[in-house]
Amino acid sequence: MLLEKLIQGCDVSEVCGALDREVKNVKINSSEVEEGDCFICLSGSKSDGHNFANEAVAKGACCVVCSNGYVNPLVSVVRVKDTRKAYSLICANYYSNPAKSLKIITVVGTNGKSTTSYLVKELLERNGVSCGLIGTMYYEYLGVRKPSVLTTPDPNLLQSLFREMADAKVEYVMMELSAHAIYLDKLYGVKSEMSIFTNLSQDHLDFFGNMSDYANCKKGYFCPQNTKLAIANADDALGLEILREEKVPVISYGLENPSDAFAINVTTTQNGESFVANVLDDILDIHTNLFGIFNVYNLLAALVAVKRIGLTNAQIMQTIGKIPSPEGRFNVVRKDDVTYVVDFAHTPDGIYNLLKEGRNMTKNKIITIFGCGGDRDVGKRPIMGKIASEMSDVVIITSDNPRTESRESIATDILQGVNPKGKLYVELDRSKAVKLGIELAEKGDVVFIAGKGSENYIDENNVKTPYSDMQEVMRWL
């Protein structure tokens, strides 16, 4: 593609060199640059791409996109105000703007993004509407599934996925949109049909620094530039702000505050949650395989979305009970009158909701096995330790994804908040921790294995070792 076409729509302040250069690919890592590539200089927390522009040119880059005074007579230099926004627009141009052929629905929030996205996709596909999914669990469309790299991929991969889906005639794309992705403008230039806000609780403060900046990042997405319609949780404080500010049309859902979609007569059965939903004044009798009040919220958000798309009450009620729990999200195994639950809960709010549901499931012991990820928000560790110890009868602290931190130091941080009312164990080998939880369980108990969900690895010292909580549960059982 010609450089001139590649930079269309970018806020270009100056061009030095020819615009009729043929560009073969777009790169942001100088070590990956090949002959004829366009190199974009991105500034990050650890390094600045502008410092690697000469290296990129030496490896064959034909043009450099930057935001400083870089000059090199050997290549074309395109100066822009914001290289991250330019990166998103350039990748969209490189793949011929595939999002224009797709109807994109984004899901924003600390918890519930994966489940809500999955529910909308399943409801649409089971009723004949083609739908792709981009999120934490995997990237998928029309039977093609790829492993997830990031919750929201970087623009080059994201736009390539959009192109594949557009070429395959996918109509809707469900996307989890992380706060990092919003902050880094990964979706800049793409306007969603609707965007769902699930909730806000503490996470990622290693990146954002404080809850105010984290909240404002998420809330800032709900504006006319980014989405046509908001679907917001009226029982969440930030959701109420989105509703009250109403920068775009908003539909509310909730269980406590007045909402456009709400549920009554919520009942937990052996198979999942049942309730009567009022969705935009239509009454639906819902029976689902998903457990927990938190999933009632996810279901309400999904119901609003598919009703807006055009599914009928009959279509919804005929299919919703056939949808299994998403991978790693409250997956239940029962044996010898003991219930084992594998769940992705990895935030204070997530672990609280998980254990609150556990108390609804049993009057016997709750055994909780969890850890915290390394190189991430340190402040949430003692909070999670406090919640788990106060709401469980037995707590087993273990490892999660230590990354470049030591298992011991992470466990020490968790223990600072622990105030056990029952038994406390520390077993930093996660497989052995699962085995211990199973050995301690008695009839009527519930054992929660939290934090990793469907992840199939443990990330430690830059090595990903194969591992699955569900496989470990089945192995030890």
Residue, then its C-alpha position, 0 to 999 in steps of 0.5 A: m500500500l502507498l504511504e499516502k493511503l496508509i496515513q489517510g485520516c491521521d493528524v499529520s503535521e509534516v511530511c519529509g520525503a516521498l508519499d508514493r513509497e510502497v509499504k509492505n507492513v506496519k511495525i512498532n518493534s524495531s527488531e521485527v522490521e523488514e525491508g519496506d516496512c513502516f515503523i511507528c514510534l510509540s512511547g511506552s512506560k519502559s522504552d520510547g520507540h523514537n530511540f529505535a528509529n535509526e535501528a528500524v531504518a537500518k533494517g530496511a524501514c522505508c518510512v518512520v511515523c513519529s511525534n518528535g523532530y526525527v529526521n532521516p534523509l534515507v526514508s520518508v518521515v511522517r510527523v503526527k501529533d499522537t503516534r498511538k492514534a496514528y498507529s490505530l488509523i494506519c493499521a485500519n487503513y492497511y487492512s482496508n478499514p474492515a470495521k466499516s463492514l462490521k457491527i461492533i459491540t464493546v464491553v467495558g468493565t472490571n468484571g463480567k466482560s468475558t461472560t457478557s460477550y460470550l452470552v451475546k455471541e451465543l444468543l446471536e449465533r444460536n438464532g442464525v446471526s453470525c458473530g465473532l468474539i475478541g476477548t480474554m478467553y480466545y478470538e473466534y468466528l464461524g468455527v475458527r478459534k485462535p488463542s487470545v494474546l491480550t484481552t484487546p489485541d494491539p491494532n495490527l492484530l485487531q485490524s487483521l482479525f476484523r479483516e478476516m471476519a469481514d471477509a468471512k461475512v461476519e455481521y456482529v463482533m463482540m469485543e472485550l475492551s480493557a481499560h489499557a486498550i482505551y487508554l492506549d487508543k487501540l480502537y481509535g477511529v472505530k465506532s461501536e454500535m453499542s457498548i456495555f458497561t458492567n461494573l468498576s472495582q479495584d484492578h490495574l492500579d499498577f498501571f493507572g495509579n489510582m481508582s479515579d484515573y482508572a474510573n475516568c478512563k473507562k467512563g471516558y469511552f462512553c462518548p459520541q466519538n466511540t459508540k452510538l449507544a450505552i448499556a449501563n449497570a444502574d447498580d454501579a456507581l460509575g454506571l450511574e454516572i454514565l447514565r446521568e451524564e448521558k453523553v450518548p443514549v443510554i439503556s440501564y439494567g440492574l436489580e436494585n435501582p430503577s432500570d430499563a431492564f431488571a429481574i425479579n424472583v431470582t432463584t438458584t437451582q442445582n442447574g443455575e439461576s432462574f428469574v423473570a426479566n423485564v427487558l424494555d417492557d417485555i417479560l421473559d421467563i429465564h432459566t440458565n445454566l449460569f450461577g450467581i447474582f453477578n451472572v444475572y447482571n451479565l445476562l440482563a446486559a446481554l438480553v438488552a443487547v440482543k433485544r436491541i439487535g432484534l431477537t424476539n422473546a421466543q428466540i431468546m427463551q428457546t435458546i438461553g437455557k441451552i448455553p453452557s457456562p463459558e470456559g473458566r467462568f463458574n465451571v462446576v464439577r460435583k463428586d461425592d456430594v462436594t461441589y468444585v468451582v473453577d472461576f476466573a475471579h482475580t479482583p477483590d470484587g470478583i472474589y467477594n461475589l464468588l464467595k457470596e454465591g458460595r454461601n448461598m450454595t452450602k451451609n457447610k464449609i467453603i474452601t478457597i484456593f487462590g493466589c495473585g498475579g505477579d507484576r500487577d496491582v500489589g494493593k489488591r493482594p491484602i484486600m483479596g486475602k482479607i475477603a477470602s479469609e473472612m468469607s471462607d472456612v478454609v483458605i489455601i494461598t497459592s501461586d497464580n502467574p508469578r511472572t517475574e516476582s517470587r511466589e513467596s513475596i506475592a503470598t506475603d503480600i496476600l497474608q498481610g490482609v488475612n484474618p482467618k476465622g478458620k484454617l489457613y494453609v500456604e501451598l505455593d505449588r498450585s497443583k498441590a494446593v488443588k490436591l490439598g483442597i480436595e483432600l480437606a473437602e467433606k460432604g456438602d462443602v464447596v471448593f473454589i479454585a479462583g484466579k485462572g479460569s480457562e488459562n492453560y498455563i502458569d507464567e513464571n520467569n518469562v516461561k509459560t508452563p502448561y497448566s489447567d485448574m480444571q484438569e488438575v481438579m479432574r486429575w486429583l478427583 
